[in-house]
Amino acid sequence: MVNKWIERPWMPSNNAKKPRNRRLDPEVRKQLILDRTAELIAKEGISAVSMERVGRETGVSKALVYAYFQNQNNLLQQLLLREQENLSKLQAKARAEATTFDALVQRTTRTYLEHVQERGLHVQRLMNEPAIASAFREAEEEDHQRAVDVIAKEMVTNFGIPEGIAIRATEMSMGLTAAAGDQVSRETMSVDEAEELSLTLLRGAVGALHVRYAQK
């Protein structure tokens, strides 16, 4: 008689436990929900977003989406805040790595334009919703002010431009960079083209400010 375990060694016993699916870490799950929401907005717009739809796209129940986010507005606000925090970290890294004023301007401009190219479409759509963007303004203003302080200080140190002029000029230059980002998001310019034009204008402006206002 053939031993049944030799005959069918691959058959599990009736008492064997079935493997369980591994549960994702809560933070990983939260980021996945935000990722799927961003993809949905980029493809179909904010009107396509609902808690049920996001759950379906993520592969979880609507109830689980509510476990992470109070409501749809909170979900969208958290997505926008995440994008600002990510950009803030990238810009801080770019500023820390720059060893010259030119490198500072080049690195921060490039970082911003690449972020717009990769994430700009859904961010722009979120920013067009006042109820969503209101939560974003404070975080954006804090990061904006940090950037202005760093660049203006470098203009004073490297070019002898009075502090007040340097601050106002830096504020205005931020508008130029934002306009370049708009060109990239609308795909009318590549990142390389937008970066080159932005840096040409910014370098020319700083040179003119040095000639006009440099402290003797």
Z-matrix of the N, CA and C atoms (Angstrom, degrees):
N
C 1 1.476
C 2 1.530 1 109.51
N 3 1.303 2 115.00 1 132.08
C 4 1.460 3 120.00 2 -177.45
C 5 1.523 4 109.31 3 -81.61
N 6 1.322 5 115.30 4 129.46
C 7 1.460 6 119.26 5 177.57
C 8 1.529 7 109.59 6 -61.52
N 9 1.342 8 116.58 7 130.74
C 10 1.474 9 119.47 8 -175.43
C 11 1.517 10 112.41 9 -65.08
N 12 1.361 11 119.19 10 -27.65
C 13 1.450 12 120.83 11 -179.83
C 14 1.514 13 111.08 12 -75.38
N 15 1.315 14 117.14 13 -27.38
C 16 1.464 15 120.10 14 175.11
C 17 1.518 16 109.87 15 -76.84
N 18 1.309 17 115.59 16 -37.11
C 19 1.462 18 121.11 17 -178.09
C 20 1.541 19 110.80 18 -68.29
N 21 1.349 20 116.50 19 -38.15
C 22 1.469 21 119.60 20 -177.42
C 23 1.532 22 109.70 21 -133.70
N 24 1.323 23 116.65 22 68.35
C 25 1.469 24 119.07 23 -175.16
C 26 1.511 25 113.71 24 -67.83
N 27 1.322 26 117.71 25 -18.51
C 28 1.446 27 120.77 26 -176.09
C 29 1.520 28 113.50 27 -85.34
N 30 1.320 29 117.35 28 -9.37
C 31 1.455 30 120.15 29 -176.05
C 32 1.526 31 110.98 30 -79.73
N 33 1.314 32 119.69 31 125.91
C 34 1.463 33 121.26 32 178.78
C 35 1.513 34 110.99 33 -74.70
N 36 1.310 35 116.87 34 157.77
C 37 1.451 36 120.33 35 176.23
C 38 1.518 37 109.29 36 -75.37
N 39 1.290 38 116.22 37 160.47
C 40 1.469 39 120.77 38 -179.37
C 41 1.520 40 112.34 39 -65.34
N 42 1.341 41 115.50 40 -22.25
C 43 1.463 42 120.03 41 -177.98
C 44 1.519 43 113.36 42 -90.65
N 45 1.349 44 116.49 43 -3.28
C 46 1.466 45 119.77 44 -177.72
C 47 1.524 46 110.02 45 -65.97
N 48 1.315 47 116.55 46 139.39
C 49 1.458 48 121.51 47 179.14
C 50 1.514 49 110.54 48 -83.75
N 51 1.316 50 116.25 49 136.76
C 52 1.460 51 120.82 50 176.26
C 53 1.514 52 110.00 51 -75.23
N 54 1.353 53 116.80 52 140.92
C 55 1.465 54 118.78 53 179.43
C 56 1.521 55 110.58 54 -65.49
N 57 1.305 56 116.05 55 140.85
C 58 1.461 57 121.27 56 179.15
C 59 1.520 58 110.59 57 -95.59
N 60 1.327 59 115.39 58 146.64
C 61 1.455 60 119.72 59 174.89
C 62 1.525 61 109.42 60 -67.77
N 63 1.291 62 116.59 61 135.59
C 64 1.454 63 120.91 62 179.98
C 65 1.526 64 109.82 63 -72.18
N 66 1.320 65 116.47 64 133.53
C 67 1.453 66 120.77 65 178.06
C 68 1.517 67 109.41 66 -83.37
N 69 1.325 68 114.87 67 137.75
C 70 1.459 69 119.44 68 179.19
C 71 1.521 70 110.03 69 -72.92
N 72 1.326 71 115.07 70 148.01
C 73 1.456 72 120.14 71 172.71
C 74 1.531 73 108.18 72 -59.01
N 75 1.337 74 118.17 73 139.43
C 76 1.472 75 120.48 74 -177.33
C 77 1.530 76 114.23 75 -52.63
N 78 1.324 77 117.02 76 -40.30
C 79 1.465 78 119.15 77 -179.49
C 80 1.520 79 111.12 78 -69.13
N 81 1.326 80 116.66 79 -37.21
C 82 1.473 81 120.62 80 176.79
C 83 1.522 82 109.30 81 -63.32
N 84 1.330 83 116.14 82 -43.76
C 85 1.463 84 120.23 83 179.16
C 86 1.532 85 110.69 84 -62.53
N 87 1.307 86 116.70 85 -42.30
C 88 1.468 87 120.62 86 179.96
C 89 1.524 88 110.85 87 -61.24
N 90 1.334 89 116.71 88 -44.82
C 91 1.457 90 120.22 89 179.97
C 92 1.522 91 111.49 90 -66.18
N 93 1.317 92 116.94 91 -34.04
C 94 1.462 93 120.75 92 177.53
C 95 1.523 94 110.61 93 -65.03
N 96 1.322 95 116.32 94 -41.20
C 97 1.470 96 120.09 95 177.28
C 98 1.528 97 110.07 96 -62.29
N 99 1.323 98 117.08 97 -42.63
C 100 1.461 99 120.68 98 178.42
C 101 1.527 100 111.11 99 -64.85
N 102 1.323 101 116.84 100 -39.52
C 103 1.471 102 120.94 101 178.57
C 104 1.526 103 110.96 102 -60.63
N 105 1.319 104 116.03 103 -46.28
C 106 1.469 105 119.96 104 -178.52
C 107 1.530 106 110.63 105 -67.61
N 108 1.312 107 117.08 106 -34.19
C 109 1.462 108 120.48 107 176.70
C 110 1.521 109 110.74 108 -64.69
N 111 1.327 110 116.46 109 -43.21
C 112 1.470 111 121.12 110 178.52
C 113 1.523 112 110.73 111 -61.30
N 114 1.314 113 116.54 112 -43.60
C 115 1.475 114 120.62 113 179.29
C 116 1.522 115 110.93 114 -62.60
N 117 1.312 116 115.88 115 -40.88
C 118 1.464 117 120.38 116 -179.47
C 119 1.525 118 111.26 117 -65.05
N 120 1.330 119 116.55 118 -42.74
C 121 1.463 120 120.39 119 179.02
C 122 1.525 121 110.97 120 -64.30
N 123 1.333 122 116.31 121 -43.18
C 124 1.461 123 120.02 122 -179.25
C 125 1.528 124 111.70 123 -63.08
N 126 1.327 125 116.65 124 -35.73
C 127 1.464 126 120.79 125 -176.63
C 128 1.522 127 112.90 126 -83.21
N 129 1.343 128 116.18 127 -42.83
C 130 1.459 129 119.29 128 -169.23
C 131 1.527 130 114.78 129 -124.15
N 132 1.331 131 117.34 130 -8.24
C 133 1.449 132 119.87 131 -179.38
C 134 1.526 133 112.49 132 94.07
N 135 1.328 134 116.02 133 168.09
C 136 1.466 135 121.37 134 -176.24
C 137 1.523 136 111.55 135 -65.77
N 138 1.318 137 117.48 136 -30.42
C 139 1.469 138 120.16 137 -178.49
C 140 1.525 139 112.22 138 -61.73
N 141 1.325 140 116.85 139 -20.43
C 142 1.471 141 120.34 140 -179.65
C 143 1.524 142 112.41 141 -81.14
N 144 1.333 143 116.44 142 -10.11
C 145 1.467 144 120.50 143 -175.03
C 146 1.524 145 111.42 144 -84.20
N 147 1.293 146 115.95 145 128.99
C 148 1.464 147 123.91 146 168.79
C 149 1.519 148 106.38 147 -146.97
N 150 1.308 149 116.97 148 160.14
C 151 1.457 150 119.62 149 -179.19
C 152 1.526 151 110.56 150 -62.32
N 153 1.325 152 116.03 151 -38.21
C 154 1.462 153 119.98 152 179.16
C 155 1.529 154 111.20 153 -66.32
N 156 1.344 155 116.05 154 -44.34
C 157 1.470 156 120.02 155 -178.89
C 158 1.526 157 110.51 156 -64.95
N 159 1.317 158 117.26 157 -42.63
C 160 1.464 159 120.91 158 179.21
C 161 1.526 160 110.25 159 -62.17
N 162 1.336 161 116.60 160 -41.91
C 163 1.452 162 119.74 161 177.78
C 164 1.517 163 111.40 162 -61.31
N 165 1.318 164 115.92 163 -43.07
C 166 1.467 165 120.31 164 179.31
C 167 1.530 166 111.38 165 -63.27
N 168 1.328 167 116.52 166 -42.51
C 169 1.464 168 120.37 167 179.64
C 170 1.529 169 111.40 168 -66.50
N 171 1.328 170 116.21 169 -30.53
C 172 1.464 171 120.70 170 -178.18
C 173 1.524 172 111.74 171 -87.35
N 174 1.342 173 116.29 172 -18.70
C 175 1.458 174 119.87 173 -178.12
C 176 1.513 175 113.03 174 86.28
N 177 1.343 176 115.73 175 27.13
C 178 1.473 177 120.57 176 177.85
C 179 1.524 178 108.34 177 -131.00
N 180 1.320 179 115.80 178 172.03
C 181 1.453 180 120.27 179 179.55
C 182 1.524 181 111.28 180 -78.95
N 183 1.334 182 115.65 181 158.75
C 184 1.458 183 120.43 182 175.08
C 185 1.525 184 110.45 183 -59.73
N 186 1.320 185 116.55 184 -36.84
C 187 1.462 186 120.83 185 -179.83
C 188 1.528 187 111.16 186 -61.61
N 189 1.325 188 117.11 187 -36.37
C 190 1.459 189 119.71 188 179.71
C 191 1.528 190 110.84 189 -70.20
N 192 1.323 191 117.42 190 -35.76
C 193 1.469 192 120.15 191 175.94
C 194 1.534 193 109.32 192 -61.22
N 195 1.336 194 116.69 193 -41.92
C 196 1.466 195 120.97 194 177.67
C 197 1.524 196 111.84 195 -65.92
N 198 1.312 197 116.89 196 -23.92
C 199 1.466 198 119.73 197 178.26
C 200 1.527 199 111.32 198 -68.21
N 201 1.333 200 116.07 199 -24.69
C 202 1.468 201 121.00 200 -179.22
C 203 1.530 202 112.49 201 -99.98
N 204 1.331 203 116.93 202 -29.48
C 205 1.464 204 121.23 203 -175.07
C 206 1.531 205 109.45 204 -133.66
N 207 1.323 206 116.65 205 134.48
C 208 1.460 207 121.46 206 -174.51
C 209 1.520 208 112.37 207 -61.23
N 210 1.320 209 115.83 208 -41.89
C 211 1.451 210 121.53 209 -178.71
C 212 1.524 211 108.64 210 -160.49
N 213 1.313 212 116.19 211 -175.88
C 214 1.462 213 119.98 212 -176.49
C 215 1.524 214 112.07 213 -64.88
N 216 1.324 215 117.65 214 -41.36
C 217 1.465 216 120.38 215 178.46
C 218 1.521 217 111.30 216 -60.93
N 219 1.325 218 116.42 217 -42.09
C 220 1.455 219 120.42 218 178.96
C 221 1.515 220 111.03 219 -63.28
N 222 1.312 221 117.39 220 -39.81
C 223 1.465 222 122.05 221 176.26
C 224 1.526 223 110.81 222 -59.14
N 225 1.324 224 116.59 223 -47.79
C 226 1.467 225 120.45 224 -177.79
C 227 1.528 226 111.54 225 -69.43
N 228 1.319 227 116.71 226 -37.33
C 229 1.462 228 120.17 227 177.10
C 230 1.522 229 111.14 228 -64.07
N 231 1.327 230 116.35 229 -42.26
C 232 1.461 231 120.44 230 179.23
C 233 1.524 232 111.18 231 -64.95
N 234 1.318 233 117.06 232 -35.27
C 235 1.461 234 120.77 233 176.86
C 236 1.524 235 110.33 234 -64.76
N 237 1.328 236 117.14 235 -45.80
C 238 1.455 237 120.80 236 -179.05
C 239 1.531 238 111.00 237 -65.14
N 240 1.325 239 116.56 238 -41.23
C 241 1.463 240 120.28 239 178.09
C 242 1.526 241 111.11 240 -64.19
N 243 1.311 242 116.80 241 -37.51
C 244 1.463 243 119.77 242 178.14
C 245 1.525 244 111.23 243 -62.49
N 246 1.322 245 116.17 244 -42.19
C 247 1.463 246 119.72 245 -179.80
C 248 1.525 247 110.69 246 -64.30
N 249 1.342 248 116.66 247 -39.85
C 250 1.463 249 119.65 248 178.44
C 251 1.524 250 110.92 249 -66.38
N 252 1.311 251 117.24 250 -40.79
C 253 1.469 252 120.89 251 178.83
C 254 1.524 253 111.05 252 -63.96
N 255 1.320 254 116.45 253 -40.65
C 256 1.472 255 120.05 254 178.40
C 257 1.523 256 111.06 255 -63.87
N 258 1.336 257 116.40 256 -44.51
C 259 1.462 258 120.07 257 178.31
C 260 1.521 259 110.47 258 -63.85
N 261 1.319 260 116.80 259 -40.62
C 262 1.463 261 121.12 260 179.51
C 263 1.528 262 111.37 261 -59.60
N 264 1.323 263 116.55 262 -42.41
C 265 1.464 264 120.62 263 179.08
C 266 1.530 265 111.34 264 -66.65
N 267 1.324 266 116.29 265 -40.83
C 268 1.467 267 120.30 266 179.05
C 269 1.528 268 110.84 267 -64.82
N 270 1.333 269 116.42 268 -41.65
C 271 1.460 270 120.29 269 -179.92
C 272 1.526 271 111.36 270 -68.25
N 273 1.320 272 116.93 271 -38.46
C 274 1.467 273 120.25 272 177.65
C 275 1.527 274 110.13 273 -62.27
N 276 1.320 275 116.29 274 -40.73
C 277 1.465 276 120.95 275 178.06
C 278 1.529 277 110.45 276 -64.74
N 279 1.332 278 116.63 277 -41.92
C 280 1.464 279 120.86 278 179.56
C 281 1.524 280 110.85 279 -63.40
N 282 1.331 281 116.80 280 -41.62
C 283 1.461 282 120.22 281 179.22
C 284 1.527 283 111.48 282 -66.34
N 285 1.326 284 116.04 283 -39.25
C 286 1.470 285 120.34 284 -178.27
C 287 1.522 286 111.71 285 -67.72
N 288 1.319 287 117.32 286 -31.32
C 289 1.465 288 121.39 287 -176.82
C 290 1.531 289 112.87 288 -83.36
N 291 1.320 290 117.30 289 -16.36
C 292 1.473 291 120.48 290 -177.49
C 293 1.522 292 110.73 291 -76.02
N 294 1.330 293 116.09 292 133.14
C 295 1.469 294 120.99 293 -179.90
C 296 1.519 295 112.56 294 -109.53
N 297 1.323 296 117.35 295 -9.11
C 298 1.465 297 121.81 296 176.94
C 299 1.526 298 108.55 297 -134.35
N 300 1.334 299 115.86 298 164.41
C 301 1.456 300 119.60 299 178.45
C 302 1.522 301 110.46 300 -62.75
N 303 1.317 302 117.38 301 -41.78
C 304 1.457 303 120.75 302 -179.51
C 305 1.520 304 110.56 303 -62.42
N 306 1.329 305 116.28 304 -41.95
C 307 1.463 306 120.31 305 178.53
C 308 1.525 307 110.72 306 -65.64
N 309 1.323 308 116.92 307 -36.25
C 310 1.458 309 121.46 308 178.27
C 311 1.519 310 111.14 309 -60.45
N 312 1.322 311 115.68 310 -49.06
C 313 1.462 312 120.24 311 -179.32
C 314 1.523 313 110.73 312 -66.56
N 315 1.339 314 116.20 313 -42.64
C 316 1.463 315 120.21 314 -178.41
C 317 1.527 316 111.73 315 -64.52
N 318 1.316 317 116.85 316 -46.68
C 319 1.463 318 120.76 317 -176.58
C 320 1.531 319 112.09 318 -66.98
N 321 1.320 320 117.05 319 -43.87
C 322 1.459 321 119.29 320 -178.55
C 323 1.529 322 111.53 321 -69.20
N 324 1.329 323 116.36 322 -37.12
C 325 1.463 324 119.94 323 177.45
C 326 1.519 325 110.69 324 -65.26
N 327 1.316 326 116.31 325 -46.83
C 328 1.464 327 121.04 326 -179.50
C 329 1.536 328 111.06 327 -62.19
N 330 1.307 329 116.55 328 -43.18
C 331 1.461 330 120.91 329 179.90
C 332 1.526 331 111.35 330 -60.09
N 333 1.329 332 115.36 331 -44.60
C 334 1.456 333 119.54 332 179.85
C 335 1.532 334 111.54 333 -64.23
N 336 1.319 335 116.80 334 -45.62
C 337 1.468 336 120.21 335 -177.54
C 338 1.528 337 111.85 336 -65.83
N 339 1.316 338 117.49 337 -38.41
C 340 1.462 339 120.36 338 178.09
C 341 1.523 340 110.92 339 -66.89
N 342 1.327 341 115.82 340 -37.17
C 343 1.466 342 119.71 341 177.65
C 344 1.524 343 110.12 342 -65.33
N 345 1.316 344 116.98 343 -41.24
C 346 1.464 345 120.68 344 178.40
C 347 1.525 346 110.23 345 -63.45
N 348 1.319 347 116.62 346 -42.62
C 349 1.465 348 120.14 347 -179.96
C 350 1.534 349 111.26 348 -61.32
N 351 1.310 350 116.30 349 -40.42
C 352 1.459 351 120.50 350 -176.13
C 353 1.522 352 113.09 351 -82.49
N 354 1.343 353 117.00 352 -39.40
C 355 1.460 354 120.25 353 -171.02
C 356 1.528 355 113.85 354 -121.82
N 357 1.318 356 116.98 355 -0.31
C 358 1.461 357 120.42 356 -167.46
C 359 1.508 358 116.20 357 -66.77
N 360 1.325 359 118.48 358 -32.18
C 361 1.463 360 119.36 359 -172.96
C 362 1.520 361 111.79 360 -64.82
N 363 1.312 362 117.72 361 -50.83
C 364 1.467 363 118.05 362 -178.78
C 365 1.526 364 111.56 363 -72.73
N 366 1.352 365 117.63 364 -30.30
C 367 1.460 366 120.19 365 176.45
C 368 1.525 367 110.23 366 -64.33
N 369 1.321 368 116.48 367 -44.31
C 370 1.461 369 120.43 368 179.35
C 371 1.523 370 111.07 369 -61.42
N 372 1.316 371 117.02 370 -40.77
C 373 1.464 372 120.36 371 179.10
C 374 1.519 373 111.08 372 -66.69
N 375 1.307 374 117.29 373 -37.22
C 376 1.459 375 120.75 374 176.95
C 377 1.532 376 111.22 375 -67.41
N 378 1.335 377 115.97 376 -39.32
C 379 1.454 378 120.56 377 -179.06
C 380 1.529 379 112.28 378 -66.44
N 381 1.311 380 117.04 379 -22.05
C 382 1.459 381 121.12 380 179.24
C 383 1.524 382 112.79 381 -80.04
N 384 1.329 383 116.39 382 -3.37
C 385 1.462 384 121.42 383 178.48
C 386 1.534 385 108.98 384 -104.73
N 387 1.335 386 118.75 385 104.36
C 388 1.473 387 121.42 386 -175.75
C 389 1.523 388 114.18 387 -53.02
N 390 1.327 389 117.65 388 -41.14
C 391 1.457 390 120.40 389 -178.10
C 392 1.523 391 112.05 390 -65.11
N 393 1.323 392 115.92 391 -26.77
C 394 1.470 393 120.86 392 179.43
C 395 1.527 394 110.16 393 -87.39
N 396 1.306 395 116.66 394 -44.60
C 397 1.468 396 121.28 395 -174.39
C 398 1.516 397 112.90 396 -68.45
N 399 1.333 398 118.36 397 -22.20
C 400 1.460 399 120.52 398 -177.44
C 401 1.524 400 112.04 399 -59.01
N 402 1.309 401 117.71 400 -35.44
C 403 1.468 402 121.22 401 179.70
C 404 1.517 403 112.09 402 -73.88
N 405 1.317 404 115.36 403 -16.67
C 406 1.453 405 121.71 404 -175.00
C 407 1.519 406 112.48 405 -88.50
N 408 1.321 407 117.00 406 -26.35
C 409 1.465 408 121.51 407 -169.30
C 410 1.522 409 113.04 408 -60.19
N 411 1.323 410 116.31 409 -44.04
C 412 1.460 411 119.11 410 -177.11
C 413 1.521 412 111.64 411 -63.67
N 414 1.335 413 116.97 412 -45.79
C 415 1.464 414 120.61 413 179.24
C 416 1.522 415 110.94 414 -63.80
N 417 1.328 416 116.82 415 -39.27
C 418 1.460 417 121.01 416 179.67
C 419 1.526 418 110.25 417 -65.45
N 420 1.321 419 116.80 418 -41.87
C 421 1.465 420 120.88 419 -178.01
C 422 1.521 421 110.92 420 -64.44
N 423 1.324 422 117.70 421 -40.50
C 424 1.463 423 121.03 422 179.08
C 425 1.523 424 110.94 423 -61.98
N 426 1.326 425 116.75 424 -45.57
C 427 1.458 426 120.31 425 -179.97
C 428 1.517 427 111.00 426 -68.36
N 429 1.318 428 116.17 427 -38.89
C 430 1.466 429 121.18 428 177.78
C 431 1.528 430 110.58 429 -59.31
N 432 1.327 431 115.88 430 -44.51
C 433 1.463 432 120.15 431 -178.20
C 434 1.522 433 111.66 432 -65.94
N 435 1.332 434 116.94 433 -38.49
C 436 1.467 435 119.92 434 176.98
C 437 1.519 436 110.67 435 -60.63
N 438 1.334 437 116.64 436 -43.92
C 439 1.462 438 120.79 437 -179.59
C 440 1.524 439 111.14 438 -64.13
N 441 1.336 440 116.54 439 -43.10
C 442 1.463 441 121.03 440 179.29
C 443 1.524 442 110.28 441 -60.95
N 444 1.317 443 117.44 442 -45.26
C 445 1.464 444 121.39 443 -178.49
C 446 1.528 445 111.78 444 -60.55
N 447 1.335 446 116.32 445 -43.77
C 448 1.476 447 120.54 446 -178.13
C 449 1.523 448 111.03 447 -66.60
N 450 1.323 449 117.13 448 -49.01
C 451 1.466 450 120.56 449 -175.85
C 452 1.531 451 110.85 450 -68.97
N 453 1.324 452 117.17 451 -42.30
C 454 1.464 453 119.94 452 179.10
C 455 1.530 454 111.18 453 -61.75
N 456 1.310 455 116.68 454 -41.25
C 457 1.467 456 120.66 455 178.08
C 458 1.519 457 111.43 456 -60.65
N 459 1.323 458 116.40 457 -40.40
C 460 1.462 459 120.30 458 178.02
C 461 1.527 460 111.66 459 -66.89
N 462 1.329 461 117.15 460 -35.28
C 463 1.466 462 120.51 461 177.55
C 464 1.530 463 110.52 462 -65.26
N 465 1.316 464 116.02 463 -39.60
C 466 1.468 465 120.13 464 177.68
C 467 1.519 466 110.55 465 -65.49
N 468 1.326 467 116.16 466 -46.29
C 469 1.468 468 121.38 467 -175.91
C 470 1.519 469 112.68 468 -68.91
N 471 1.328 470 116.51 469 -43.63
C 472 1.464 471 120.09 470 -173.02
C 473 1.524 472 114.69 471 -89.75
N 474 1.328 473 117.01 472 -24.93
C 475 1.462 474 118.88 473 -174.15
C 476 1.520 475 113.76 474 -124.74
N 477 1.326 476 116.84 475 0.59
C 478 1.460 477 119.65 476 177.23
C 479 1.503 478 114.44 477 66.51
N 480 1.327 479 117.52 478 22.87
C 481 1.466 480 121.51 479 179.68
C 482 1.529 481 108.90 480 -80.33
N 483 1.325 482 118.97 481 133.28
C 484 1.463 483 120.91 482 179.42
C 485 1.529 484 111.51 483 -54.42
N 486 1.314 485 116.57 484 144.99
C 487 1.462 486 121.73 485 -173.34
C 488 1.528 487 112.88 486 -57.38
N 489 1.327 488 116.68 487 -45.70
C 490 1.463 489 119.37 488 -179.24
C 491 1.518 490 112.48 489 -60.09
N 492 1.344 491 115.93 490 -43.06
C 493 1.468 492 120.67 491 178.12
C 494 1.523 493 109.93 492 -65.97
N 495 1.322 494 116.86 493 -41.79
C 496 1.469 495 121.55 494 -178.89
C 497 1.525 496 110.89 495 -61.45
N 498 1.330 497 116.68 496 -41.78
C 499 1.468 498 120.22 497 -179.60
C 500 1.521 499 111.14 498 -65.82
N 501 1.337 500 116.33 499 -46.15
C 502 1.468 501 119.12 500 -178.81
C 503 1.533 502 111.34 501 -67.00
N 504 1.326 503 116.06 502 -38.77
C 505 1.459 504 119.54 503 178.82
C 506 1.523 505 111.06 504 -65.31
N 507 1.327 506 116.46 505 -38.88
C 508 1.466 507 120.27 506 178.82
C 509 1.522 508 110.67 507 -65.91
N 510 1.327 509 116.60 508 -42.08
C 511 1.463 510 120.72 509 176.95
C 512 1.528 511 110.51 510 -56.68
N 513 1.335 512 115.78 511 -44.40
C 514 1.460 513 120.00 512 -179.49
C 515 1.521 514 111.67 513 -68.18
N 516 1.319 515 116.86 514 -34.99
C 517 1.468 516 120.04 515 -179.57
C 518 1.522 517 111.83 516 -67.36
N 519 1.350 518 116.26 517 -26.75
C 520 1.456 519 119.55 518 176.61
C 521 1.529 520 110.73 519 -62.19
N 522 1.324 521 115.85 520 -34.82
C 523 1.459 522 119.87 521 176.53
C 524 1.515 523 111.81 522 -64.41
N 525 1.334 524 116.20 523 -36.71
C 526 1.457 525 120.70 524 177.71
C 527 1.530 526 110.47 525 -64.05
N 528 1.328 527 116.56 526 -43.95
C 529 1.457 528 120.37 527 179.65
C 530 1.526 529 111.06 528 -65.22
N 531 1.333 530 116.06 529 -39.49
C 532 1.463 531 120.05 530 177.99
C 533 1.534 532 110.81 531 -63.37
N 534 1.332 533 116.43 532 -38.57
C 535 1.462 534 120.44 533 177.95
C 536 1.524 535 110.87 534 -65.04
N 537 1.326 536 116.51 535 -37.75
C 538 1.464 537 120.57 536 176.37
C 539 1.528 538 110.04 537 -64.32
N 540 1.329 539 116.01 538 -40.43
C 541 1.459 540 119.97 539 177.74
C 542 1.517 541 111.74 540 -63.15
N 543 1.322 542 116.79 541 -36.51
C 544 1.465 543 120.95 542 177.59
C 545 1.522 544 110.80 543 -63.25
N 546 1.338 545 116.56 544 -39.36
C 547 1.465 546 120.49 545 176.84
C 548 1.523 547 110.76 546 -62.73
N 549 1.315 548 115.91 547 -40.75
C 550 1.467 549 120.07 548 179.67
C 551 1.525 550 110.81 549 -66.84
N 552 1.336 551 116.92 550 -44.17
C 553 1.467 552 120.28 551 -178.18
C 554 1.523 553 111.65 552 -64.54
N 555 1.336 554 117.06 553 -30.96
C 556 1.466 555 120.82 554 178.46
C 557 1.530 556 112.21 555 -88.52
N 558 1.331 557 114.67 556 0.98
C 559 1.467 558 122.52 557 176.82
C 560 1.524 559 112.55 558 60.94
N 561 1.329 560 116.73 559 30.14
C 562 1.462 561 120.42 560 174.07
C 563 1.535 562 110.95 561 -90.20
N 564 1.331 563 115.85 562 -14.57
C 565 1.458 564 121.53 563 175.12
C 566 1.519 565 108.58 564 -142.47
N 567 1.334 566 115.65 565 149.68
C 568 1.457 567 119.79 566 173.65
C 569 1.527 568 108.97 567 -80.74
N 570 1.317 569 116.13 568 167.19
C 571 1.463 570 120.28 569 176.44
C 572 1.523 571 110.44 570 -59.13
N 573 1.326 572 116.83 571 -43.50
C 574 1.465 573 120.54 572 -179.46
C 575 1.522 574 111.72 573 -61.45
N 576 1.326 575 116.17 574 -44.17
C 577 1.471 576 120.26 575 -179.55
C 578 1.521 577 111.13 576 -65.96
N 579 1.324 578 116.43 577 -44.58
C 580 1.462 579 120.45 578 -179.78
C 581 1.520 580 111.14 579 -65.09
N 582 1.315 581 116.49 580 -39.26
C 583 1.467 582 120.44 581 178.45
C 584 1.527 583 110.72 582 -64.25
N 585 1.318 584 117.02 583 -47.13
C 586 1.469 585 120.30 584 -178.07
C 587 1.525 586 111.41 585 -61.50
N 588 1.327 587 117.20 586 -45.01
C 589 1.462 588 120.36 587 -179.04
C 590 1.530 589 110.76 588 -67.02
N 591 1.333 590 116.55 589 -42.32
C 592 1.463 591 120.11 590 179.67
C 593 1.517 592 111.37 591 -61.21
N 594 1.322 593 116.66 592 -46.75
C 595 1.461 594 120.48 593 -177.53
C 596 1.519 595 111.60 594 -66.96
N 597 1.331 596 116.91 595 -35.96
C 598 1.470 597 120.29 596 177.39
C 599 1.522 598 110.16 597 -61.91
N 600 1.327 599 116.34 598 -46.24
C 601 1.463 600 120.67 599 179.60
C 602 1.529 601 111.70 600 -66.26
N 603 1.322 602 116.73 601 -42.40
C 604 1.464 603 120.47 602 -178.53
C 605 1.522 604 111.94 603 -67.44
N 606 1.318 605 116.65 604 -42.43
C 607 1.470 606 119.51 605 178.98
C 608 1.520 607 110.66 606 -64.44
N 609 1.342 608 115.99 607 -41.16
C 610 1.455 609 119.22 608 177.95
C 611 1.518 610 111.96 609 -62.81
N 612 1.331 611 115.98 610 -39.61
C 613 1.458 612 120.41 611 -179.96
C 614 1.521 613 111.46 612 -65.94
N 615 1.322 614 116.66 613 -43.22
C 616 1.467 615 120.02 614 179.85
C 617 1.527 616 110.68 615 -64.98
N 618 1.333 617 116.72 616 -40.12
C 619 1.460 618 120.10 617 177.69
C 620 1.520 619 111.97 618 -61.60
N 621 1.340 620 115.65 619 -41.59
C 622 1.461 621 120.20 620 179.64
C 623 1.529 622 110.97 621 -67.92
N 624 1.328 623 116.38 622 -38.08
C 625 1.467 624 120.27 623 177.75
C 626 1.537 625 111.30 624 -64.96
N 627 1.317 626 115.74 625 -37.49
C 628 1.454 627 120.47 626 178.41
C 629 1.537 628 110.48 627 -62.86
N 630 1.309 629 115.75 628 -44.74
C 631 1.472 630 120.12 629 179.81
C 632 1.530 631 110.63 630 -65.73
N 633 1.321 632 116.67 631 -41.58
C 634 1.456 633 121.24 632 -174.96
C 635 1.522 634 113.25 633 -78.27
N 636 1.332 635 117.24 634 -40.10
C 637 1.465 636 118.62 635 -168.94
C 638 1.527 637 115.03 636 -119.08
N 639 1.310 638 118.24 637 -2.37
C 640 1.471 639 119.37 638 -173.58
C 641 1.524 640 111.11 639 -54.11
N 642 1.319 641 114.53 640 131.60
C 643 1.467 642 120.04 641 179.57
C 644 1.515 643 110.44 642 -73.55
N 645 1.272 644 115.62 643 133.30
C 646 1.469 645 121.49 644 -177.82
C 647 1.517 646 110.13 645 -85.85
